[in-house]
Amino acid sequence: MIRTGLNRLATKAPRSATRLAGSRNGARNGRIGVTPRVEVRSFAKAAGGGNKKSASSGSSTAPGVKAGATGQVTQVIGAVVDVSFPAGQLPEINNALEVQGTDYRLVLEVALHIGENTVRTIAMDGTDGLKRGQPVLDTGAPITVPV
């Protein structure tokens, strides 16, 4: 086992810290052997919305946001692509976008809203030949993979 200086500094902690961090399974000689408790909640459940979908549309888009909104590529830096959309039609984070006008299917995933009706995306394939002004279609849903 490799011990670093940071591990030596954090070998002892007050009992209250171990109670907050998790169970003390495997603790020996006052060292913390913490098994972290991880709880995963979706934002909708935390806000009290559950996994309910709109009965009328059946899509997972926010109210007032249209699936199928079309934007334009504004900047390409390697696998990072910035896309601007018309006012009020900004896609949600994690939505899949499809670049139109390419020889292959290029899917982008929204990673960040950077303001001025622009989103920063990550390309799921190569961006060779991608240029500013190319149309991009919002699918209105995250990337899905058949299992």
DSSP file (Angstrom, degrees, kcal/mol; ACC not computed):
  #  RESIDUE AA STRUCTURE BP1 BP2  ACC     N-H-->O    O-->H-N    N-H-->O    O-->H-N    TCO  KAPPA ALPHA  PHI   PSI    X-CA   Y-CA   Z-CA
    1    1 A M              0   0    0      0, 0.0     2,-0.5     0, 0.0     0, 0.0   0.000 360.0 360.0 360.0 131.0    0.0    0.0    0.0
    2    2 A I        -     0   0    0      0, 0.0     2,-0.5     0, 0.0     0, 0.0  -0.751 360.0-160.1 -90.0 128.8    1.4    3.4   -1.0
    3    3 A R        -     0   0    0     -2,-0.5     2,-0.2     4,-0.0     0, 0.0  -0.938   5.9-165.3-111.8 128.8    1.1    6.1    1.7
    4    4 A T     >  -     0   0    0     -2,-0.5     4,-1.8     1,-0.1     5,-0.2  -0.600  36.9-103.9-103.5 169.5    1.3    9.7    0.7
    5    5 A G  H  > S+     0   0    0      1,-0.2     4,-1.7    -2,-0.2     5,-0.1   0.845 121.4  56.4 -60.7 -34.7    1.8   12.7    2.9
    6    6 A L  H  > S+     0   0    0      1,-0.2     4,-1.6     2,-0.2    -1,-0.2   0.897 105.1  51.1 -66.3 -39.8   -1.9   13.6    2.6
    7    7 A N  H  4 S+     0   0    0      1,-0.2    -1,-0.2     2,-0.2    -2,-0.2   0.893 108.1  52.4 -64.5 -38.5   -2.9   10.1    3.9
    8    8 A R  H >< S+     0   0    0     -4,-1.8     3,-1.0     1,-0.2    -1,-0.2   0.872 109.0  50.3 -65.0 -36.0   -0.6   10.5    6.9
    9    9 A L  H 3< S+     0   0    0     -4,-1.7     3,-0.4     1,-0.2    -1,-0.2   0.842 114.1  44.2 -69.9 -32.3   -2.2   13.9    7.7
   10   10 A A  T 3< S+     0   0    0     -4,-1.6    22,-0.3     1,-0.2    -1,-0.2  -0.016  78.6 108.5-104.6  30.3   -5.7   12.5    7.5
   11   11 A T  S <  S+     0   0    0     -3,-1.0    21,-0.6    20,-0.1     2,-0.4   0.779  78.5  43.1 -79.4 -24.7   -5.2    9.3    9.5
   12   12 A K  B     +A   31   0A   0     -3,-0.4    19,-0.1    -4,-0.2    -1,-0.1  -0.951  63.6 166.9-123.4 142.8   -7.1   10.4   12.5
   13   13 A A        -     0   0    0     17,-0.5     5,-0.1    -2,-0.4    -3,-0.0  -0.982  42.0 -90.4-146.4 154.7  -10.4   12.2   12.8
   14   14 A P    >>  -     0   0    0      0, 0.0     4,-1.3     0, 0.0     3,-0.9  -0.290  39.8-113.7 -63.2 153.8  -12.9   13.0   15.5
   15   15 A R  H 3> S+     0   0    0      1,-0.3     4,-2.1     2,-0.2     5,-0.2   0.834 115.1  61.8 -59.6 -33.1  -15.7   10.4   16.0
   16   16 A S  H 3> S+     0   0    0      1,-0.2     4,-1.8     2,-0.2    -1,-0.3   0.862 100.5  53.9 -62.9 -33.9  -18.3   13.0   14.9
   17   17 A A  H <> S+     0   0    0     -3,-0.9     4,-2.0     1,-0.2    -1,-0.2   0.884 108.4  48.9 -67.9 -37.2  -16.6   13.2   11.4
   18   18 A T  H  X S+     0   0    0     -4,-1.3     4,-1.9     1,-0.2    -1,-0.2   0.863 108.5  53.5 -72.2 -33.1  -16.8    9.5   10.9
   19   19 A R  H  < S+     0   0    0     -4,-2.1    -1,-0.2     1,-0.2    -2,-0.2   0.901 112.6  44.4 -65.8 -38.3  -20.4    9.4   11.9
   20   20 A L  H  < S+     0   0    0     -4,-1.8    -2,-0.2     1,-0.2    -1,-0.2   0.860 113.5  50.4 -72.5 -35.2  -21.2   12.1    9.3
   21   21 A A  H  < S-     0   0    0     -4,-2.0    16,-0.7     1,-0.2     2,-0.3   0.832 120.0 -84.8 -76.7 -32.2  -19.1   10.5    6.6
   22   22 A G  E  <  -B   36   0B   0     -4,-1.9    -1,-0.2    14,-0.2     2,-0.1  -0.985  66.7 -24.7 157.1-163.9  -20.5    7.0    6.8
   23   23 A S  E     -B   35   0B   0     12,-1.1    12,-1.5    -2,-0.3    -4,-0.0  -0.407  50.6-126.7 -79.7 158.9  -20.1    3.7    8.7
   24   24 A R    >   +     0   0    0     10,-0.2     3,-1.8    -2,-0.1     2,-0.2  -0.121  48.5 156.7 -96.9  36.9  -16.9    2.8   10.4
   25   25 A N  T 3  S+     0   0    0      1,-0.3    -2,-0.0    10,-0.1     0, 0.0  -0.448  70.7  11.9 -63.7 127.5  -16.5   -0.6    8.7
   26   26 A G  T 3  S+     0   0    0      1,-0.3     2,-0.3    -2,-0.2    -1,-0.3   0.592  85.3 155.8  84.9  10.8  -12.9   -1.7    8.7
   27   27 A A    <   +     0   0    0     -3,-1.8     2,-0.4     6,-0.2    -1,-0.3  -0.567  15.5 177.7 -75.2 131.3  -11.7    1.0   11.1
   28   28 A R    >   -     0   0    0      3,-0.4     3,-2.4    -2,-0.3     0, 0.0  -0.998  57.9  -5.1-135.2 138.7   -8.5    0.0   12.9
   29   29 A N  T 3  S-     0   0    0     -2,-0.4     3,-0.1     1,-0.3    -1,-0.1   0.809 126.4 -55.7  54.5  36.9   -6.3    1.8   15.4
   30   30 A G  T 3  S+     0   0    0      1,-0.3   -17,-0.5   -18,-0.1    -1,-0.3   0.466 104.3 132.5  79.0  -0.5   -8.2    5.0   15.1
   31   31 A R  B <   -A   12   0A   0     -3,-2.4     2,-0.6   -19,-0.1    -3,-0.4  -0.559  63.3-109.6 -83.1 151.0   -7.8    5.3   11.4
   32   32 A I        +     0   0    0    -21,-0.6     2,-0.2   -22,-0.3    -1,-0.1  -0.692  35.9 172.9 -84.2 123.0  -10.8    6.0    9.3
   33   33 A G        +     0   0    0     -2,-0.6     2,-0.3     2,-0.0    -6,-0.2  -0.617  23.9 179.1-119.7  68.4  -12.0    3.1    7.2
   34   34 A V        -     0   0    0     -2,-0.2   -10,-0.2   -10,-0.1    -2,-0.0  -0.545  26.0-156.3 -84.9 130.8  -15.1    4.8    6.0
   35   35 A T  E     -B   23   0B   0    -12,-1.5   -12,-1.1    -2,-0.3   -10,-0.1  -0.916  28.7-134.8 -98.5 108.1  -17.6    3.1    3.7
   36   36 A P  E     -B   22   0B   0      0, 0.0     2,-0.6     0, 0.0   -14,-0.2  -0.321   5.4-136.5 -68.5 144.8  -19.3    6.0    2.0
   37   37 A R        -     0   0    0    -16,-0.7     2,-0.5     2,-0.0    -2,-0.0  -0.899  21.3-163.8 -99.3 121.9  -23.1    6.0    1.7
   38   38 A V        -     0   0    0     -2,-0.6     2,-0.5     2,-0.0     0, 0.0  -0.919   8.1-173.9-111.9 127.6  -24.1    7.2   -1.7
   39   39 A E        -     0   0    0     -2,-0.5     2,-0.6     2,-0.0    -2,-0.0  -0.981   8.4-158.5-121.9 123.7  -27.6    8.2   -2.5
   40   40 A V        +     0   0    0     -2,-0.5     2,-0.4     2,-0.0    -2,-0.0  -0.889  17.2 169.2-106.6 123.9  -28.6    9.1   -6.0
   41   41 A R        -     0   0    0     -2,-0.6     2,-0.2     4,-0.0    -2,-0.0  -0.985  30.7-126.5-130.0 142.4  -31.6   11.2   -6.6
   42   42 A S     >  -     0   0    0     -2,-0.4     4,-2.1     1,-0.1     5,-0.2  -0.535  27.9-116.4 -80.0 157.7  -32.8   12.9   -9.7
   43   43 A F  H  > S+     0   0    0      1,-0.2     4,-1.9     2,-0.2     6,-0.2   0.867 114.7  56.7 -62.1 -36.5  -33.4   16.6   -9.6
   44   44 A A  H  4>S+     0   0    0      1,-0.2     5,-3.2     2,-0.2     6,-1.0   0.895 107.9  46.7 -65.0 -39.8  -37.1   16.0  -10.3
   45   45 A K  H >45S+     0   0    0      4,-0.3     3,-1.2     3,-0.2    -1,-0.2   0.913 110.9  51.9 -67.5 -41.4  -37.5   13.7   -7.3
   46   46 A A  H 3<5S+     0   0    0     -4,-2.1    -1,-0.2     1,-0.3    -2,-0.2   0.841 110.2  49.3 -63.1 -32.5  -35.7   16.1   -5.0
   47   47 A A  T 3<5S-     0   0    0     -4,-1.9    -1,-0.3    -5,-0.2    -2,-0.2   0.496 122.4-107.3 -85.1  -3.7  -37.9   18.9   -6.1
   48   48 A G  T < 5S+     0   0    0     -3,-1.2    -3,-0.2    -4,-0.3    -2,-0.1   0.549  91.7 111.7  92.3   7.2  -41.0   16.8   -5.5
   49   49 A G    > < -     0   0    0     -5,-3.2     3,-1.0    -6,-0.2    -4,-0.3   0.704  56.1-164.6 -88.1 -19.8  -41.8   16.2   -9.2
   50   50 A G  T 3   -     0   0    0     -6,-1.0    -1,-0.2     1,-0.2    -3,-0.1  -0.262  52.2 -52.1  67.1-160.2  -41.0   12.5   -9.3
   51   51 A N  T 3  S+     0   0    0     -7,-0.1    -1,-0.2    -6,-0.1     2,-0.2  -0.079  87.9 145.1-102.6  32.8  -40.6   10.9  -12.7
   52   52 A K    <   -     0   0    0     -3,-1.0     2,-0.3    -8,-0.1    -3,-0.0  -0.489  34.1-154.9 -74.8 138.5  -43.9   12.2  -14.1
   53   53 A K        -     0   0    0     -2,-0.2     2,-0.2     1,-0.0     7,-0.1  -0.789  33.5 -88.6-108.1 157.4  -44.0   13.1  -17.7
   54   54 A S     >  -     0   0    0      5,-0.7     4,-1.8    -2,-0.3     5,-0.1  -0.448  31.8-143.5 -63.7 130.2  -46.4   15.6  -19.2
   55   55 A A  T  4 S+     0   0    0      1,-0.2    -1,-0.2    -2,-0.2    -2,-0.0   0.814  95.0  47.7 -67.9 -29.4  -49.6   13.7  -20.2
   56   56 A S  T  4 S+     0   0    0      1,-0.1    -1,-0.2     3,-0.1    -2,-0.0   0.923 125.5  21.3 -80.7 -44.8  -50.1   15.8  -23.3
   57   57 A S  T  4 S-     0   0    0      2,-0.1    -2,-0.2     1,-0.0     3,-0.1   0.827  78.2-150.8 -97.5 -33.3  -46.6   15.8  -24.9
   58   58 A G     <  +     0   0    0     -4,-1.8     2,-0.2     1,-0.3    -3,-0.1   0.552  57.3 118.3  74.3   6.7  -45.0   12.7  -23.4
   59   59 A S  S    S-     0   0    0      2,-0.1    -5,-0.7    -5,-0.1    -1,-0.3  -0.598  70.0-127.5-103.4 167.8  -41.5   14.3  -23.8
   60   60 A S        +     0   0    0     80,-0.5     2,-0.1    -2,-0.2    80,-0.1   0.141  66.5 121.6-100.7  20.2  -39.0   15.3  -21.1
   61   61 A T        -     0   0    0      1,-0.1    -7,-0.1     4,-0.1     3,-0.1  -0.466  68.3-103.3 -82.4 156.6  -38.6   18.9  -22.1
   62   62 A A    >   -     0   0    0      1,-0.1     3,-2.0    -2,-0.1    -1,-0.1  -0.356  50.5 -81.5 -72.5 156.5  -39.3   21.7  -19.8
   63   63 A P  T 3  S+     0   0    0      0, 0.0    -1,-0.1     0, 0.0     3,-0.1  -0.353 118.3  19.8 -59.3 135.9  -42.5   23.7  -20.2
   64   64 A G  T 3  S+     0   0    0      1,-0.2     2,-0.5    -3,-0.1    -2,-0.1   0.307  98.0 110.1  88.0  -9.6  -42.1   26.3  -22.9
   65   65 A V    <   -     0   0    0     -3,-2.0     2,-0.5    24,-0.1    -1,-0.2  -0.887  60.7-143.6-102.2 126.1  -39.1   24.6  -24.6
   66   66 A K    >   -     0   0    0     -2,-0.5     3,-1.0    22,-0.2     2,-0.3  -0.734   7.6-134.2 -91.8 129.6  -39.9   23.0  -27.9
   67   67 A A  T 3  S+     0   0    0     -2,-0.5    72,-0.2     1,-0.2    73,-0.1  -0.621  94.9  41.8 -72.1 140.5  -38.2   19.8  -28.9
   68   68 A G  T 3  S+     0   0    0     70,-1.5    -1,-0.2    -2,-0.3    71,-0.1   0.536  76.4 156.7  96.8   8.1  -37.0   20.2  -32.5
   69   69 A A    <   -     0   0    0     -3,-1.0    69,-2.6    68,-0.1     2,-0.5  -0.408  35.1-136.8 -64.4 143.7  -35.6   23.7  -32.0
   70   70 A T  E     +C  137   0C   0     67,-0.2    67,-0.2    -2,-0.1     2,-0.2  -0.908  27.5 171.1-111.3 130.0  -32.9   24.5  -34.6
   71   71 A G  E     -C  136   0C   0     65,-3.1    65,-2.2    -2,-0.5     2,-0.4  -0.541  25.2-117.0-120.5-171.7  -29.7   26.3  -33.7
   72   72 A Q  E     -CD 135  84C   0     12,-2.4    12,-2.7    63,-0.2     2,-0.3  -0.986  25.1-110.4-134.0 142.3  -26.4   27.1  -35.4
   73   73 A V  E     + D   0  83C   0     61,-2.0    60,-3.2    -2,-0.4    10,-0.2  -0.543  36.1 172.4 -67.4 129.7  -22.8   26.0  -34.7
   74   74 A T  E     +     0   0C   0      8,-3.0     2,-0.3     1,-0.4     9,-0.2   0.657  62.1  10.9-112.0 -24.7  -20.9   29.1  -33.4
   75   75 A Q  E     - D   0  82C   0      7,-1.4     7,-2.7    56,-0.1     2,-0.4  -0.978  54.0-163.3-157.9 140.8  -17.5   27.7  -32.3
   76   76 A V  E     + D   0  81C   0     -2,-0.3     2,-0.4     5,-0.2     5,-0.2  -0.983  13.6 167.3-129.6 120.4  -15.6   24.4  -32.7
   77   77 A I  E >   - D   0  80C   0      3,-3.1     3,-2.1    -2,-0.4     2,-0.3  -0.826  67.4 -67.1-130.7  92.8  -12.6   23.6  -30.4
   78   78 A G  T 3  S-     0   0    0     -2,-0.4    -1,-0.1     1,-0.3    49,-0.0  -0.473 118.2 -11.3  63.8-124.2  -11.8   19.9  -30.8
   79   79 A A  T 3  S+     0   0    0     -2,-0.3    44,-2.9    -3,-0.1     2,-0.5   0.493 119.9  92.9 -85.4  -3.9  -14.7   17.8  -29.3
   80   80 A V  E <   -DE  77 122C   0     -3,-2.1    -3,-3.1    42,-0.2     2,-0.4  -0.811  54.8-178.5 -95.6 125.3  -16.2   20.9  -27.7
   81   81 A V  E     -DE  76 121C   0     40,-2.0    40,-2.8    -2,-0.5     2,-0.4  -0.987  16.4-150.1-127.4 127.2  -18.9   22.6  -29.9
   82   82 A D  E     -DE  75 120C   0     -7,-2.7    -8,-3.0    -2,-0.4    -7,-1.4  -0.826  16.9-171.7 -95.3 134.8  -20.8   25.8  -29.0
   83   83 A V  E     -DE  73 119C   0     36,-2.6    36,-2.9    -2,-0.4     2,-0.4  -0.992   9.6-151.7-129.9 131.3  -24.3   26.1  -30.4
   84   84 A S  E     -DE  72 118C   0    -12,-2.7   -12,-2.4    -2,-0.4    34,-0.2  -0.830  13.1-169.1-104.5 144.9  -26.6   29.1  -30.3
   85   85 A F        -     0   0    0     32,-2.9   -14,-0.2    -2,-0.4     5,-0.1  -0.838  32.6 -87.3-124.6 160.4  -30.4   28.9  -30.4
   86   86 A P    >   -     0   0    0      0, 0.0     3,-1.9     0, 0.0    -1,-0.1  -0.287  65.5 -75.4 -62.8 156.9  -33.2   31.4  -30.8
   87   87 A A  T 3  S+     0   0    0      1,-0.3     0, 0.0     2,-0.1     0, 0.0  -0.278 118.9  14.5 -57.0 133.3  -34.4   33.1  -27.6
   88   88 A G  T 3  S+     0   0    0     -3,-0.1    -1,-0.3     1,-0.0   -22,-0.2   0.446 106.9  87.4  83.1   1.0  -36.5   30.9  -25.4
   89   89 A Q    <   +     0   0    0     -3,-1.9    -2,-0.1   -24,-0.1   -20,-0.1   0.013  49.8 143.0-120.6  27.7  -35.6   27.7  -27.2
   90   90 A L        -     0   0    0     -5,-0.1    28,-0.1     1,-0.1    -6,-0.0  -0.523  49.5-124.8 -70.3 128.0  -32.4   26.7  -25.3
   91   91 A P        -     0   0    0      0, 0.0     3,-0.1     0, 0.0    -1,-0.1  -0.341  27.3-102.6 -72.7 157.5  -32.2   22.9  -24.9
   92   92 A E    >   -     0   0    0      1,-0.1     3,-1.6     2,-0.1    18,-0.2  -0.318  45.3 -85.6 -73.6 159.8  -31.8   21.4  -21.4
   93   93 A I  T 3  S+     0   0    0      1,-0.2    18,-0.2    18,-0.1    -1,-0.1  -0.452 116.5  24.7 -65.2 141.5  -28.5   20.1  -20.1
   94   94 A N  T 3  S+     0   0    0     16,-2.5    49,-0.6     1,-0.3    -1,-0.2   0.335  89.3 138.5  79.7  -0.9  -27.9   16.4  -21.2
   95   95 A N  E <   -F  142   0C   0     -3,-1.6    15,-2.4    47,-0.2     2,-0.4  -0.414  54.9-120.5 -68.7 149.9  -30.1   16.8  -24.2
   96   96 A A  E     - G   0 109C   0     45,-3.0    43,-2.3    13,-0.2    44,-0.5  -0.774  27.1-166.9 -91.1 135.5  -28.9   15.2  -27.5
   97   97 A L  E     -FG 138 108C   0     11,-3.1    11,-3.1    -2,-0.4     2,-0.5  -0.936   8.4-147.5-119.0 145.5  -28.4   17.5  -30.5
   98   98 A E  E     -FG 137 107C   0     39,-2.8    39,-3.2    -2,-0.4     2,-0.4  -0.962  11.7-136.0-117.2 128.9  -27.9   16.3  -34.1
   99   99 A V  E     -FG 136 106C   0      7,-2.4     7,-0.5    -2,-0.5     3,-0.4  -0.678  22.3-146.4 -80.9 129.5  -25.8   18.3  -36.5
  100  100 A Q  S    S+     0   0    0     35,-2.7     5,-0.0    -2,-0.4    -1,-0.0  -0.615  71.6  37.9 -93.0 154.5  -27.5   18.5  -39.9
  101  101 A G  S    S+     0   0    0      1,-0.3     2,-0.3    -2,-0.2    -1,-0.2   0.759  83.1 121.4  81.1  25.5  -25.6   18.6  -43.2
  102  102 A T        -     0   0    0     -3,-0.4    -1,-0.3     2,-0.2    27,-0.1  -0.825  69.4-124.0-115.3 160.6  -22.9   16.0  -42.5
  103  103 A D  S    S+     0   0    0     -2,-0.3     2,-0.3     2,-0.1    -1,-0.1   0.691  97.8  35.0 -73.7 -18.4  -22.0   12.8  -44.2
  104  104 A Y  S    S-     0   0    0      0, 0.0     2,-0.7     0, 0.0    -2,-0.2  -0.830 100.4 -88.1-130.2 167.0  -22.4   10.9  -40.9
  105  105 A R        -     0   0    0     -2,-0.3     2,-0.6    -7,-0.0    -5,-0.1  -0.693  42.4-169.4 -82.1 113.8  -24.6   11.2  -37.9
  106  106 A L  E     -G   99   0C   0     -2,-0.7    -7,-2.4    -7,-0.5     2,-0.4  -0.920   1.8-167.2-108.0 116.3  -23.0   13.6  -35.5
  107  107 A V  E     -G   98   0C   0     -2,-0.6    17,-2.6    -9,-0.2     2,-0.3  -0.863   1.1-166.0-105.8 135.3  -24.6   13.7  -32.0
  108  108 A L  E     -GH  97 123C   0    -11,-3.1   -11,-3.1    -2,-0.4     2,-0.5  -0.909   9.8-146.3-115.8 146.0  -23.7   16.4  -29.5
  109  109 A E  E     -GH  96 122C   0     13,-2.3    13,-2.1    -2,-0.3     2,-0.3  -0.965  22.1-121.9-114.1 127.6  -24.6   16.3  -25.8
  110  110 A V  E     + H   0 121C   0    -15,-2.4   -16,-2.5    -2,-0.5    11,-0.2  -0.502  38.4 165.5 -68.1 123.9  -25.4   19.6  -24.0
  111  111 A A  E     +     0   0C   0      9,-2.9     2,-0.3     1,-0.3    10,-0.2   0.680  58.6  10.5-109.8 -27.5  -23.0   20.1  -21.1
  112  112 A L  E     - H   0 120C   0      8,-1.7     8,-3.2   -20,-0.1     2,-0.7  -0.993  55.4-133.3-158.3 140.3  -23.3   23.7  -20.1
  113  113 A H  E     - H   0 119C   0     -2,-0.3     6,-0.2     6,-0.2     3,-0.1  -0.898  25.2-178.7 -92.2 118.2  -25.5   26.8  -20.7
  114  114 A I  E     -     0   0C   0      4,-1.9     5,-0.2    -2,-0.7    -1,-0.1   0.303  40.7-109.4-105.3  10.4  -22.9   29.6  -21.3
  115  115 A G  E >  S+ H   0 118C   0      3,-0.7     3,-1.1     1,-0.0    -1,-0.3  -0.118  91.0  77.8  91.6 171.4  -25.4   32.5  -21.7
  116  116 A E  T 3  S-     0   0    0      1,-0.3     3,-0.1    -3,-0.1   -31,-0.1   0.852 126.8 -63.2  54.6  38.3  -26.5   34.6  -24.6
  117  117 A N  T 3  S+     0   0    0      1,-0.2   -32,-2.9   -33,-0.1     2,-0.4   0.827 108.0 129.0  57.4  35.0  -28.8   31.7  -25.8
  118  118 A T  E <   -EH  84 115C   0     -3,-1.1    -4,-1.9   -34,-0.2    -3,-0.7  -0.951  41.7-162.3-124.0 140.8  -25.7   29.5  -26.3
  119  119 A V  E     -EH  83 113C   0    -36,-2.9   -36,-2.6    -2,-0.4     2,-0.5  -0.913  15.2-136.1-118.8 149.1  -24.9   26.0  -25.1
  120  120 A R  E     -EH  82 112C   0     -8,-3.2    -9,-2.9    -2,-0.3    -8,-1.7  -0.913  31.6-174.4-103.1 129.1  -21.6   24.2  -24.8
  121  121 A T  E     -EH  81 110C   0    -40,-2.8   -40,-2.0    -2,-0.5     2,-0.5  -0.783  24.7-131.5-123.9 163.5  -21.7   20.6  -26.1
  122  122 A I  E     -EH  80 109C   0    -13,-2.1   -13,-2.3    -2,-0.3     2,-0.3  -0.973  26.7-131.3-114.5 127.8  -19.5   17.6  -26.3
  123  123 A A  E     - H   0 108C   0    -44,-2.9   -15,-0.2    -2,-0.5     4,-0.1  -0.580   5.2-154.1 -80.0 139.5  -19.3   15.8  -29.6
  124  124 A M  S    S+     0   0    0    -17,-2.6     2,-0.3    -2,-0.3    -1,-0.1   0.362  80.9  23.8 -92.7   3.7  -19.8   12.0  -29.6
  125  125 A D  S    S-     0   0    0    -18,-0.3    -2,-0.1   -46,-0.1   -19,-0.1  -0.872 108.2 -53.2-151.0-179.5  -17.8   11.6  -32.8
  126  126 A G        -     0   0    0     -2,-0.3    -2,-0.1     1,-0.1   -47,-0.1  -0.281  34.7-151.5 -64.4 147.8  -15.1   13.5  -34.7
  127  127 A T    >   +     0   0    0     -4,-0.1     3,-2.0     3,-0.1     2,-0.1   0.136  43.8 142.0-107.0  18.6  -15.7   17.1  -35.6
  128  128 A D  T 3  S+     0   0    0      1,-0.3     3,-0.1     3,-0.0    -2,-0.0  -0.410  74.1  15.0 -61.3 130.8  -13.6   17.2  -38.8
  129  129 A G  T 3  S+     0   0    0      1,-0.3    -1,-0.3    -2,-0.1     2,-0.3   0.359  89.7 137.2  86.5  -5.2  -15.3   19.3  -41.4
  130  130 A L    <   -     0   0    0     -3,-2.0    -1,-0.3   -28,-0.0     2,-0.3  -0.563  32.1-175.6 -73.7 135.8  -17.7   20.9  -38.9
  131  131 A K    >   -     0   0    0     -2,-0.3     3,-1.5    -3,-0.1   -58,-0.2  -0.908  30.9 -84.7-134.3 161.2  -18.0   24.7  -39.6
  132  132 A R  T 3  S+     0   0    0     -2,-0.3   -58,-0.2     1,-0.2    -1,-0.0  -0.306 109.4  30.8 -61.9 143.8  -19.7   27.7  -38.1
  133  133 A G  T 3  S+     0   0    0    -60,-3.2    -1,-0.2     1,-0.3   -59,-0.1   0.318  79.3 141.4  91.6  -8.1  -23.3   28.3  -39.2
  134  134 A Q    <   -     0   0    0     -3,-1.5   -61,-2.0   -61,-0.1    -1,-0.3  -0.455  57.7-108.8 -67.5 139.0  -24.2   24.6  -39.7
  135  135 A P  E     -C   72   0C   0      0, 0.0   -35,-2.7     0, 0.0     2,-0.4  -0.415  32.2-164.6 -72.0 144.5  -27.7   23.8  -38.5
  136  136 A V  E     -CF  71  99C   0    -65,-2.2   -65,-3.1   -37,-0.2     2,-0.5  -0.998   6.9-148.4-131.3 131.1  -28.2   21.8  -35.3
  137  137 A L  E     -CF  70  98C   0    -39,-3.2   -39,-2.8    -2,-0.4     2,-0.5  -0.863  10.3-137.1-105.2 130.4  -31.4   20.1  -34.3
  138  138 A D  E     - F   0  97C   0    -69,-2.6   -70,-1.5    -2,-0.5   -41,-0.2  -0.743   8.6-162.0 -83.1 124.8  -32.5   19.6  -30.6
  139  139 A T  E     -     0   0C   0    -43,-2.3    -1,-0.1    -2,-0.5   -42,-0.1   0.712  29.0-131.7 -79.8 -20.6  -33.9   16.1  -30.1
  140  140 A G  E    S+     0   0C   0    -44,-0.5   -80,-0.5     1,-0.2   -73,-0.1   0.546  77.5  72.7  82.5   6.8  -35.6   17.1  -26.9
  141  141 A A  E    S-     0   0C   0    -45,-0.4   -45,-3.0   -82,-0.1    -2,-0.2  -0.967  85.1 -97.7-147.1 159.5  -34.3   14.0  -25.0
  142  142 A P  E     - F   0  95C   0      0, 0.0     2,-0.2     0, 0.0   -47,-0.2  -0.219  57.1 -76.5 -71.3 170.4  -31.0   12.8  -23.7
  143  143 A I        -     0   0    0    -49,-0.6     2,-0.4   -48,-0.1   -34,-0.0  -0.500  54.7-164.7 -66.1 131.7  -28.8   10.3  -25.6
  144  144 A T        -     0   0    0     -2,-0.2    -3,-0.0    -3,-0.1    -1,-0.0  -0.931  10.6-161.2-122.7 148.5  -30.3    6.8  -25.3
  145  145 A V        -     0   0    0     -2,-0.4     2,-0.1     0, 0.0    -2,-0.0  -0.995  23.8-120.7-128.1 128.0  -28.7    3.5  -26.0
  146  146 A P              0   0    0      0, 0.0    -2,-0.0     0, 0.0     0, 0.0  -0.417 360.0 360.0 -67.3 143.0  -30.6    0.3  -26.7
  147  147 A V              0   0    0     -2,-0.1     0, 0.0     0, 0.0     0, 0.0   0.359 360.0 360.0-119.5 360.0  -29.9   -2.5  -24.3
